[in-house]
Amino acid sequence: MSTDKVNQQLVDSINVGQQAVMMPEVIKASGAGKAYQSVAQSAAISIQDASDYLRNTSLISTTAAGAALAQLLAGGDSKNATTALTQANLLVTEAAENFKTIGDNVTDLMNKFPSS
């Protein structure tokens, strides 16, 4: 394309813009920012997954506890019902510990990951 028909100031400003964007410092900062955003998004998804797991585990545990209590009230096998109640409570406790561990690990990762 011939530049004799284009205003030279416009051509110069485009060239300056290209040079500014292609500077190694700009490229490095842009790449680091994109990497940080990607890691932050993955970390947020892992927290969401842990939260879903905790919620689902709580629902399952509550259902199992209800069934065990119904068995106890109906005069059923108290040993199995008591075991089921204990396991249901343990399930929620372990899910909560898992949630805390994931949250702590994500926080640690994000604090150590360079943001620029």
C-alpha positions as CSV (number, residue, x, y, z in Angstrom):
1,M,0.0,0.0,0.0
2,S,1.3,3.4,-0.9
3,T,1.7,5.8,2.0
4,D,1.8,8.9,-0.2
5,K,-2.0,9.1,0.0
6,V,-2.2,8.6,3.8
7,N,-1.4,11.4,6.3
8,Q,2.1,10.9,7.6
9,Q,1.1,11.7,11.1
10,L,-1.4,8.9,11.0
11,V,1.2,6.5,9.8
12,D,3.6,7.7,12.5
13,S,1.1,7.2,15.2
14,I,0.3,3.7,14.1
15,N,4.0,2.9,14.0
16,V,4.5,4.3,17.5
17,G,1.5,2.3,18.8
18,Q,2.8,-0.9,17.3
19,Q,6.3,-0.4,18.8
20,A,4.7,0.4,22.2
21,V,2.7,-2.8,22.2
22,M,5.5,-5.0,21.0
23,M,7.9,-3.9,23.8
24,P,9.2,-6.9,25.8
25,E,8.0,-5.4,29.1
26,V,4.5,-5.0,27.7
27,I,4.4,-8.5,26.3
28,K,5.7,-9.9,29.6
29,A,3.2,-8.0,31.7
30,S,0.3,-9.0,29.5
31,G,1.3,-12.6,29.6
32,A,1.7,-12.6,33.3
33,G,-1.7,-11.0,33.7
34,K,-3.4,-13.6,31.5
35,A,-1.7,-16.4,33.4
36,Y,-2.8,-15.0,36.7
37,Q,-6.4,-14.6,35.5
38,S,-6.4,-18.2,34.2
39,V,-5.0,-19.6,37.5
40,A,-7.5,-17.4,39.5
41,Q,-10.4,-18.7,37.4
42,S,-9.3,-22.3,37.9
43,A,-9.0,-21.7,41.6
44,A,-12.5,-20.3,41.8
45,I,-13.8,-23.3,39.9
46,S,-12.1,-25.6,42.4
47,I,-13.8,-23.7,45.3
48,Q,-17.1,-24.0,43.6
49,D,-16.6,-27.7,43.1
50,A,-15.7,-28.2,46.7
51,S,-18.7,-26.2,47.8
52,D,-21.0,-28.4,45.5
53,Y,-19.4,-31.5,47.0
54,L,-20.0,-30.2,50.6
55,R,-23.6,-29.4,49.7
56,N,-24.3,-32.7,48.1
57,T,-22.6,-34.6,50.8
58,S,-24.7,-32.8,53.4
59,L,-27.8,-33.7,51.5
60,I,-26.8,-37.4,51.3
61,S,-25.9,-37.4,55.0
62,T,-29.1,-35.8,56.1
63,T,-31.1,-38.4,54.1
64,A,-29.1,-41.3,55.5
65,A,-29.5,-39.9,59.0
66,G,-33.3,-39.6,58.5
67,A,-33.5,-43.2,57.3
68,A,-31.4,-44.4,60.3
69,L,-33.6,-42.4,62.7
70,A,-36.7,-43.8,61.1
71,Q,-35.3,-47.3,61.6
72,L,-34.5,-46.6,65.2
73,L,-38.0,-45.2,65.9
74,A,-39.6,-48.2,64.2
75,G,-37.7,-50.6,66.5
76,G,-35.4,-51.8,63.8
77,D,-31.8,-52.9,64.0
78,S,-30.3,-50.3,66.4
79,K,-26.7,-51.3,65.7
80,N,-26.9,-50.7,62.0
81,A,-28.9,-47.5,62.5
82,T,-26.4,-46.2,65.0
83,T,-23.6,-47.1,62.6
84,A,-25.4,-45.3,59.8
85,L,-25.8,-42.1,61.9
86,T,-22.2,-42.2,62.9
87,Q,-21.1,-42.6,59.3
88,A,-23.4,-39.9,58.1
89,N,-21.9,-37.4,60.6
90,L,-18.4,-38.5,59.7
91,L,-19.2,-38.0,56.0
92,V,-20.2,-34.3,56.6
93,T,-17.2,-33.7,58.8
94,E,-14.8,-35.0,56.2
95,A,-16.5,-33.0,53.4
96,A,-16.1,-29.8,55.5
97,E,-12.5,-30.6,56.2
98,N,-12.0,-31.2,52.5
99,F,-13.6,-27.8,51.7
100,K,-11.3,-26.1,54.2
101,T,-8.3,-27.8,52.8
102,I,-9.1,-26.8,49.3
103,G,-9.9,-23.2,50.3
104,D,-6.6,-23.0,52.2
105,N,-4.6,-24.4,49.3
106,V,-6.3,-22.1,46.8
107,T,-5.5,-19.1,49.1
108,D,-1.9,-20.2,49.4
109,L,-1.5,-20.7,45.7
110,M,-3.0,-17.3,44.8
111,N,-0.9,-15.5,47.4
112,K,2.3,-17.1,46.0
113,F,1.4,-16.7,42.3
114,P,2.9,-13.6,40.7
115,S,0.2,-11.2,39.5
116,S,2.4,-9.3,37.2
